[in-house]
């Protein structure tokens, strides 16, 4: 099993130690989190949390991580996950009797929620922080083009894409409708600064 901080060829190192690799960084679990999950029979804190540093920005795959995992990540990796471009929500965005305080640091530009009945999704945690999110329930399949900055978002539900972006178009390459781009936080802050100076 690989634990937080593991390094090896191809996922975060290249063929030699001097090459960057594919940008996958394991933030959790740790041996301690695994021991805690085994002793409590709550295996969510044994879940992987992986940070992917793509050409388009950082994507945080949160798995089924729970509160102990986020305490570890905030203590050991806060700078790595601060203001990420894209968060794949823990528990697919479902309410899970957990703290959402980690969102203050992660502060994702966009979050993806998986399929679940609306009453089971933790919308309030995102609404209260004015964080943008996309759910599979509304958008259908979501395709993220990570090859350029900013990352582009495509969805299979054309009506949803049109609602979010009146200039949407269908991409044959992605086989989905263009929904918009995920602006890095530095660009968002710059745009706010420009708007306030007018």
ABEGO torsion letter per residue (X at the ends): XBBBGBBBBGAABBABAABAEAGBBBAOBBAAAAAAAAAAGBAAAABBBBBBBBAAEBBBBAEABBAAAAAAAAAAAAAAABGBABBBBBGGGBBAGBBAAAAAAAGBABBBBBBBBAAABBAAAAAAAGBBBBBAAAAEBBBBBAABOBBBBBBABAAAAAAABAABBBBAAAGBBBAEBBBBAAAAAAAAAAAAAX
